[in-house]
Amino acid sequence: MDNTSLKYSSEKAQLIRLLYMLLYGFVLYLTMTVLAIVVIVQFVFALFSGSPNPSIRNFSKDLNRFIQQIVLFLTYNDERKPFPFNPLYDDVEVEAVYDNDDYIADYEDITDKDDPTSPKP
């Protein structure tokens, strides 16, 4: 393959990426409106019920991941196209929200196993 065809192939790939970037830029704009609505609804729910709605929190977690994928793609930090062209989550999933009591209990269980002087049940 000569230099001219390689340059043409690269330019074509960049033009295709530009089209995807324009599409996802518009999707990001719409997604920000959805995010604003989610923030307001979650705040009102937490204000009146005393705690955030778990369903809205799960949805916002997915929305956050989608926005992250778009921004990484738009800024050339990731070559993979965002959802739906690639999965929203990779094989390894990390839970973003922790209950502090569960974290402390898990930490104590781990440290007890490592400590030979801790009493055995």
PEVEN-V740384 format. One record per residue. N is the residue number from 1. PSI is psi in degrees with one decimal (NA if undefined). OMEGA is omega as a letter, one per 40 degrees, with the letter a starting at -180 (none if undefined). Layout:
BEGIN
N_PSI_OMEGA, N_PSI_OMEGA
END
This chain:
BEGIN
1_129.3_a, 2_173.8_a, 3_-35.9_a, 4_-44.4_a, 5_-32.4_i, 6_-42.3_i, 7_-41.8_i, 8_-42.1_i, 9_-41.4_i, 10_-41.8_i, 11_-39.1_i, 12_-42.4_i, 13_-39.0_i, 14_-36.2_i, 15_-39.3_i, 16_-42.6_i, 17_-39.3_i, 18_-42.0_i, 19_-44.3_i, 20_-38.6_i, 21_-40.8_i, 22_-43.1_i, 23_-49.8_a, 24_-26.6_i, 25_-42.2_i, 26_-42.2_i, 27_-39.9_i, 28_-40.9_i, 29_-46.7_i, 30_-37.4_a, 31_-33.6_i, 32_-34.2_i, 33_-43.9_i, 34_-42.3_i, 35_-42.8_i, 36_-41.3_i, 37_-43.0_i, 38_-42.9_i, 39_-45.8_a, 40_-45.7_a, 41_-42.7_i, 42_-39.7_i, 43_-46.6_i, 44_-42.0_i, 45_-46.2_a, 46_-34.3_i, 47_-43.6_a, 48_-29.1_a, 49_-17.0_i, 50_-10.0_i, 51_154.8_a, 52_153.7_i, 53_124.1_a, 54_-34.2_i, 55_-41.8_i, 56_-37.5_i, 57_-41.7_i, 58_-41.6_i, 59_-42.6_a, 60_-29.6_i, 61_-44.5_i, 62_-40.5_i, 63_-40.8_i, 64_-44.1_a, 65_-39.8_i, 66_-45.3_i, 67_-41.6_i, 68_-44.4_i, 69_-42.6_a, 70_-47.2_a, 71_-41.5_i, 72_-39.6_i, 73_-44.9_a, 74_-31.2_a, 75_12.2_i, 76_25.4_i, 77_-10.0_i, 78_130.9_a, 79_-18.6_a, 80_137.4_i, 81_145.4_i, 82_174.0_i, 83_137.1_e, 84_4.4_i, 85_-23.3_i, 86_159.0_a, 87_151.0_i, 88_-37.6_i, 89_146.9_i, 90_-176.4_a, 91_-36.4_i, 92_124.0_a, 93_134.4_a, 94_129.7_i, 95_127.8_a, 96_-26.7_a, 97_125.8_i, 98_142.1_i, 99_124.5_a, 100_-38.5_a, 101_-40.3_i, 102_-39.9_a, 103_-45.2_a, 104_-42.5_i, 105_-43.2_i, 106_-40.5_i, 107_-43.1_i, 108_-39.2_i, 109_-42.2_a, 110_-45.0_a, 111_-32.1_i, 112_-37.2_a, 113_-31.8_a, 114_-19.2_a, 115_111.3_a, 116_-19.1_a, 117_-6.0_a, 118_144.6_a, 119_139.1_i, 120_141.7_a, 121_NA_none
END
